[in-house]
Amino acid sequence: MSSNEIHVTPRLTLTHSLFDGISFIVAPEHDNETTFDTIQSFSSEKRIWPLRLYSRPATTIHLSSALKEISSASLMKRDSGAYAVHSMGGVDKLRAEGYDGEGMFVAIIDTGVDYKHPLLGGGFGPGFKIAYGYDLVGDGYDGTNTPVPDDDPMDCLGHGTHVAGIVGANPSSDLGFSGVVPNATLGMWKVFGCYDNVGDDVLIAAFNMAYEAGADVITSSIGGNNGWSESKY
C-alpha cells in the first residue's frame, strides 16, 4: 500500500478452499475511517472486516441457588446407573442405540490438548485418539503479536484438554465417566498461546484447516456474549 502511503504490518495470509484473504495491522497514525475507505476502494479488495480479539473461555463456575439445592442422591436417582450428565443430556439414549463416535472425526478449535493424558490416548498423530491438529500461533502468542506456528498442539492453558475430554475421553472405570463420543477420532487446532486472546484471522485459519482435514464436526467455545452473528465463536 506504499502508493497510498498507508503503512501496515502483515499478519497472516489465508489461502483456503473456502476463504482467501490477508490480515494486517494499520499503523496508529493511519487507523481511521479515511484509511478504511481508501483500502475498500481498491479493485482487488472484496470486503474488509475489523480484526477483533477474543478471550479464552472463563474457568470460574458459579452455581445458581437452585442447582446448589440438588443433592447428589437426586442426581443418582435421575441417572439410573449411567453417568449423570449423559443422562441429563440424552447421551445415554444415543449410546443405547449404538452411537459412540465410531468412524467420526471431531475437530476442536481451542487452547490445545494434553494428548499425553491416558484418557485422551497418550499420544499424538495417526493411530492415536488425537490424530490430527496444529499449533497455529506458538506458546508466545498473546493475540497482538505475530503468530509463530508449529506442529505440536500441546495445551498450556487447560481449556482445550477439558473440552477434548468432554467430547471423546476414553471410558474410565475408576472415575465412572467417558466422553460423549469415546470412539471418535479427534483433532486439535490450537489458537491460543500461553496467554489470553486470539484474533479473528487465526480463528478463520483454524476453521478452514479443520474443514480441509475432513472433519465431520467442528466445535469451538471461545469468547463471550455479543450481538453480531458473524462474530459468534
C-alpha positions as CSV (number, residue, x, y, z in Angstrom):
1,M,0.0,0.0,0.0
2,S,3.0,2.2,-0.4
3,S,1.5,4.1,-3.3
4,N,-1.1,5.5,-0.9
5,E,1.4,5.9,1.9
6,I,-0.7,3.7,4.2
7,H,1.7,1.8,6.5
8,V,0.6,-1.7,7.5
9,T,2.2,-4.7,9.2
10,P,1.2,-8.0,7.6
11,R,-0.1,-10.8,10.0
12,L,-1.4,-13.8,8.2
13,T,-2.0,-14.9,4.6
14,L,-5.2,-17.0,4.4
15,T,-5.3,-19.3,1.4
16,H,-8.0,-21.9,1.7
17,S,-10.6,-23.6,-0.4
18,L,-13.4,-21.6,1.4
19,F,-11.7,-18.3,2.1
20,D,-8.8,-16.3,0.6
21,G,-7.6,-13.2,2.4
22,I,-4.9,-11.4,4.3
23,S,-4.8,-9.8,7.7
24,F,-2.7,-6.8,8.7
25,I,-2.3,-4.1,11.3
26,V,-2.6,-0.5,10.2
27,A,-0.1,1.9,11.7
28,P,-1.7,4.0,14.5
29,E,-1.5,7.3,12.5
30,H,-3.5,5.7,9.7
31,D,-6.0,3.9,11.9
32,N,-9.1,5.9,10.9
33,E,-12.2,5.9,8.6
34,T,-10.4,7.6,5.7
35,T,-7.9,4.7,5.6
36,F,-10.7,2.2,5.7
37,D,-12.5,3.9,2.8
38,T,-9.2,4.1,0.8
39,I,-8.5,0.4,1.2
40,Q,-12.1,-0.5,0.4
41,S,-11.9,1.3,-2.9
42,F,-9.1,-0.9,-4.2
43,S,-10.2,-3.0,-7.1
44,S,-8.5,-6.0,-5.6
45,E,-10.5,-5.8,-2.3
46,K,-13.8,-7.5,-2.0
47,R,-14.6,-6.8,1.6
48,I,-12.8,-5.6,4.8
49,W,-13.5,-6.6,8.4
50,P,-12.0,-5.3,11.6
51,L,-9.7,-7.7,13.3
52,R,-11.2,-8.4,16.7
53,L,-9.7,-10.2,19.7
54,Y,-11.5,-12.9,21.7
55,S,-10.6,-14.2,25.1
56,R,-10.4,-17.8,26.2
57,P,-13.5,-19.2,28.0
58,A,-13.8,-18.3,31.7
59,T,-12.8,-21.1,34.0
60,T,-14.7,-19.9,37.1
61,I,-18.0,-21.8,37.6
62,H,-20.9,-20.2,39.5
63,L,-23.8,-22.4,40.6
64,S,-27.2,-20.9,41.0
65,S,-29.0,-21.4,44.3
66,A,-31.4,-23.8,42.6
67,L,-28.6,-26.0,41.4
68,K,-26.9,-25.9,44.8
69,E,-30.0,-27.5,46.3
70,I,-29.9,-30.5,44.0
71,S,-28.4,-33.3,46.1
72,S,-26.0,-36.0,44.8
73,A,-28.7,-38.5,45.8
74,S,-31.3,-36.9,43.5
75,L,-28.8,-36.9,40.6
76,M,-28.0,-40.5,41.1
77,K,-31.8,-41.3,41.1
78,R,-32.2,-39.4,37.9
79,D,-29.1,-41.1,36.5
80,S,-30.4,-44.6,36.7
81,G,-27.0,-46.1,36.5
82,A,-25.4,-44.0,33.8
83,Y,-23.1,-41.0,34.1
84,A,-25.4,-38.3,35.4
85,V,-24.5,-35.6,32.9
86,H,-25.0,-38.0,30.0
87,S,-28.5,-38.9,31.3
88,M,-29.3,-35.2,31.6
89,G,-28.2,-34.5,28.0
90,G,-29.7,-37.6,26.4
91,V,-26.3,-39.1,25.6
92,D,-27.2,-42.4,27.3
93,K,-30.1,-42.8,24.8
94,L,-27.8,-42.5,21.9
95,R,-25.4,-44.9,23.4
96,A,-28.2,-47.4,23.8
97,E,-28.8,-47.1,20.1
98,G,-25.1,-47.8,19.4
99,Y,-23.8,-44.3,18.8
100,D,-20.3,-44.0,20.3
101,G,-18.4,-41.9,17.7
102,E,-17.0,-44.8,15.7
103,G,-15.9,-43.6,12.3
104,M,-16.4,-39.9,13.3
105,F,-13.8,-37.2,13.1
106,V,-14.3,-34.2,15.5
107,A,-12.2,-31.1,15.2
108,I,-11.7,-28.9,18.2
109,I,-10.6,-25.2,18.0
110,D,-9.2,-24.3,21.4
111,T,-6.2,-23.8,23.6
112,G,-4.5,-27.1,22.6
113,V,-4.7,-30.5,24.2
114,D,-2.6,-32.6,26.6
115,Y,-2.5,-35.6,24.3
116,K,-0.3,-37.4,26.7
117,H,-3.2,-37.9,29.1
118,P,-4.1,-41.6,29.2
119,L,-7.8,-40.9,28.8
120,L,-7.0,-39.0,25.6
121,G,-5.0,-41.7,24.1
122,G,-1.5,-41.0,25.4
123,G,0.0,-39.7,22.1
124,F,-0.5,-37.5,19.0
125,G,-0.7,-38.4,15.4
126,P,-2.0,-41.2,13.2
127,G,-3.1,-44.2,15.2
128,F,-3.9,-42.1,18.3
129,K,-7.2,-40.7,19.5
130,I,-5.8,-37.2,18.9
131,A,-4.8,-38.0,15.3
132,Y,-4.7,-34.6,13.7
133,G,-4.0,-31.0,14.6
134,Y,-1.7,-28.0,14.5
135,D,-0.5,-25.1,16.7
136,L,-1.4,-22.0,14.6
137,V,0.3,-19.5,17.0
138,G,3.0,-20.8,19.3
139,D,3.2,-20.5,23.0
140,G,4.3,-16.9,23.0
141,Y,1.3,-15.6,21.1
142,D,-0.9,-13.1,23.0
143,G,-3.4,-12.0,20.3
144,T,-1.4,-8.9,19.3
145,N,1.9,-10.2,18.2
146,T,2.8,-12.3,15.1
147,P,1.9,-16.0,15.3
148,V,4.8,-18.5,15.3
149,P,3.1,-21.8,14.3
150,D,4.5,-25.3,14.8
151,D,3.3,-28.9,14.5
152,D,2.7,-29.5,18.2
153,P,-0.8,-28.6,19.7
154,M,0.2,-29.2,23.3
155,D,-2.0,-27.3,25.7
156,C,-0.6,-24.8,28.2
157,L,-3.9,-23.3,29.4
158,G,-6.1,-26.3,30.1
159,H,-9.4,-25.5,28.5
160,G,-8.8,-27.4,25.3
161,T,-7.9,-30.5,27.2
162,H,-11.1,-30.1,29.2
163,V,-13.2,-29.9,26.0
164,A,-11.4,-32.8,24.4
165,G,-12.3,-34.9,27.5
166,I,-16.0,-33.9,27.3
167,V,-16.0,-34.8,23.6
168,G,-14.1,-38.0,23.5
169,A,-12.4,-39.2,26.6
170,N,-11.8,-43.0,26.9
171,P,-14.1,-44.7,29.4
172,S,-12.7,-44.7,33.0
173,S,-14.0,-47.4,35.4
174,D,-12.3,-45.6,38.3
175,L,-13.9,-42.2,37.6
176,G,-17.1,-43.5,36.2
177,F,-17.4,-41.5,33.0
178,S,-16.4,-41.2,29.4
179,G,-16.6,-38.6,26.6
180,V,-19.7,-38.2,24.6
181,V,-18.2,-40.0,21.6
182,P,-15.3,-42.0,23.1
183,N,-14.6,-43.9,19.8
184,A,-14.3,-40.8,17.7
185,T,-11.0,-39.6,16.1
186,L,-10.2,-36.1,17.4
187,G,-8.2,-33.2,16.0
188,M,-7.0,-30.1,17.9
189,W,-6.2,-26.8,16.2
190,K,-4.5,-24.7,18.9
191,V,-5.3,-21.0,18.6
192,F,-4.0,-19.6,21.9
193,G,-0.5,-19.3,23.2
194,C,0.1,-19.4,27.0
195,Y,-1.7,-16.1,27.3
196,D,-5.2,-14.7,26.7
197,N,-6.7,-13.5,23.4
198,V,-6.8,-14.7,19.8
199,G,-7.6,-12.8,16.6
200,D,-10.3,-13.3,14.0
201,D,-7.6,-14.2,11.4
202,V,-6.2,-17.1,13.4
203,L,-9.7,-18.4,14.1
204,I,-10.7,-18.2,10.4
205,A,-7.5,-20.1,9.5
206,A,-8.2,-22.8,12.1
207,F,-11.8,-23.4,10.9
208,N,-10.6,-23.7,7.4
209,M,-7.8,-26.1,8.3
210,A,-10.1,-28.3,10.2
211,Y,-12.6,-28.3,7.3
212,E,-9.8,-29.2,4.8
213,A,-8.7,-32.0,7.1
214,G,-12.1,-33.6,6.6
215,A,-13.7,-33.0,10.0
216,D,-17.3,-34.2,10.4
217,V,-17.9,-31.8,13.3
218,I,-16.0,-28.6,14.2
219,T,-16.5,-27.3,17.7
220,S,-15.2,-24.1,19.3
221,S,-16.1,-22.5,22.7
222,I,-14.3,-19.2,22.6
223,G,-15.2,-15.6,23.5
224,G,-18.3,-14.2,25.2
225,N,-21.7,-12.8,24.5
226,N,-22.0,-10.4,21.6
227,G,-24.6,-9.1,19.3
228,W,-23.1,-9.8,15.9
229,S,-23.9,-13.1,14.2
230,E,-20.7,-13.1,12.0
231,S,-18.6,-12.9,15.2
232,K,-20.2,-15.6,17.3
233,Y,-17.3,-18.0,18.0
